[in-house]
Amino acid sequence: MKNVLEVPLAGLSIILNVDAKFYIVLVVMIALILLSAFFSMSETAFSSASDVKLRVAIEDRRHGAKKALQLYDSFDKTLITLLIGNNLVNVALSTLAVLWFAELIQNEDWVSLISTLSVTVVLLIFGEIVPKMLAKRNPENISIRVAWIIYVLSIILWPFVMFFVGIQKLITIKQEETQDTMQEDELEVAIDQMEDTGAIEHDEADLMRKTLDLNDRSVKDIMTPRVKMEVLDVMAPLEEVKDFMMDNAYSRIPVYKKDKDHMIGVLHVRDFFPALIKNPKLNWKRLIRPVKFVAATMKVDALIQEFQESKTHIAMVIGEYGEVIGLVTLEDAMEELFGEIYDEHDIIGEDDLKFEKLEDGSYLIDADMFVDDAFEKMGIGGVPLDAPAKLSTWLFEKAEDLPEVGFSFEYLSVYTSEDEETSEYQDYAKMLKISVAEVLDHRITMAKIELRDATEEEIEAYKEDSEED
């Protein structure tokens, strides 16, 4: 082994003892390994970080959080910076490793092989696996801690970064513009993650989920049916209108001409009584305001937007043949988000929607009850994804005609639930017979549900249908 080493540097020759060179190169290589670990850890941290958590950190005034979010938002440039730094470090480490092992091993044929294997193993463990595992556990904190270092490095390497950004744009094939909005299921997962991590409160998460559900509910699911509408005949005399307005607690009353299929407008309480005080013999028809008409199939989120744009609070609901089938208000839509909104005229009680278990084990249920609420009260799962909101609507769609008492259909509910005694999860299959129990004015008011265990044949048929779908 040589006793001295001549290192050319800027045209000079520096003579080092072997022992001194050995330790200097070793220290430099360790530093390069740490730098490689730093770059790998930073790359994983920024790729795994949550922008929501970074924004929370900004609100908490954590030093470096704003810079971390800035680097996160320009991730492509940040990634190129980290890759350039990591590759420079790895190349330097490999070069020094060859020189270092050349001093230890006399056989030059083995130097390249041993140095390559050693550097590969060390970088794989300490430069990749370990730092990336650490970064994955707490990406936001690490991103915040290293943000300013990466930012300074990106300024130093800016010409190289922009060069590679330009190459990326040149070699990228232009694709058709694709929708960059998240799908509903992806949004639901994101909401769950934000709730689990504490980024948002449970109430906020619940409100966001209900907002997503608005796209699944139609106006027909939340409207007041035609038979329950409180309406005024345009030919009604003033005294009759006055008595009607005083006896009803609604602030807006639809007005029709001849029949309910010919709605001509809405009479507002706030217009009627002040005008009546000023003129006891007023022509109340002049106070009628225009009314909006919406399709029964319109989604609730679109309805809310329609109300906002038109600055109205009530609309008549039109069926597929152009007939008026009900009315819907802004309050109805808002209740889908915030639950039942009670005002001073509402009666709050448990008997509003009847739910009764009969002696034979079947259930007598108000048909205005939501399907998922009915299933929950019966203690079963497997709520059909394609079923409408209310039992009455579900029965009406299955009947495909005017509903009659006694009409029924069957539904197989397959679900998994925790056993109360064993605390273990078990699979259940229940056959439901859902029938019309009461009809008033062509409207389903009461439903009956009978439960029984599904047979093997029914379960097999269900599995076959599921496989075909």
Secondary structure as GFF3:
##gff-version 3
##sequence-region A 1 469
A	DSSP	beta_strand	4	9	.	.	.	ID=ss1
A	DSSP	beta_strand	12	17	.	.	.	ID=ss2
A	DSSP	alpha_helix	18	48	.	.	.	ID=ss3
A	DSSP	alpha_helix	51	59	.	.	.	ID=ss4
A	DSSP	alpha_helix	65	73	.	.	.	ID=ss5
A	DSSP	alpha_helix	75	104	.	.	.	ID=ss6
A	DSSP	alpha_helix	108	122	.	.	.	ID=ss7
A	DSSP	pi_helix	123	129	.	.	.	ID=ss8
A	DSSP	alpha_helix	130	137	.	.	.	ID=ss9
A	DSSP	alpha_helix	139	156	.	.	.	ID=ss10
A	DSSP	alpha_helix	158	171	.	.	.	ID=ss11
A	DSSP	alpha_helix	184	196	.	.	.	ID=ss12
A	DSSP	alpha_helix	202	213	.	.	.	ID=ss13
A	DSSP	alpha_helix	219	222	.	.	.	ID=ss14
A	DSSP	beta_strand	224	225	.	.	.	ID=ss15
A	DSSP	three_ten_helix	226	228	.	.	.	ID=ss16
A	DSSP	beta_strand	232	233	.	.	.	ID=ss17
A	DSSP	alpha_helix	238	247	.	.	.	ID=ss18
A	DSSP	beta_strand	252	256	.	.	.	ID=ss19
A	DSSP	beta_strand	263	268	.	.	.	ID=ss20
A	DSSP	alpha_helix	269	278	.	.	.	ID=ss21
A	DSSP	three_ten_helix	284	287	.	.	.	ID=ss22
A	DSSP	beta_strand	292	295	.	.	.	ID=ss23
A	DSSP	alpha_helix	300	310	.	.	.	ID=ss24
A	DSSP	beta_strand	314	318	.	.	.	ID=ss25
A	DSSP	beta_strand	324	329	.	.	.	ID=ss26
A	DSSP	alpha_helix	330	338	.	.	.	ID=ss27
A	DSSP	beta_strand	355	357	.	.	.	ID=ss28
A	DSSP	beta_strand	363	366	.	.	.	ID=ss29
A	DSSP	alpha_helix	371	378	.	.	.	ID=ss30
A	DSSP	alpha_helix	391	399	.	.	.	ID=ss31
A	DSSP	beta_strand	408	418	.	.	.	ID=ss32
A	DSSP	beta_strand	425	440	.	.	.	ID=ss33
A	DSSP	beta_strand	443	453	.	.	.	ID=ss34
A	DSSP	alpha_helix	456	468	.	.	.	ID=ss35
###
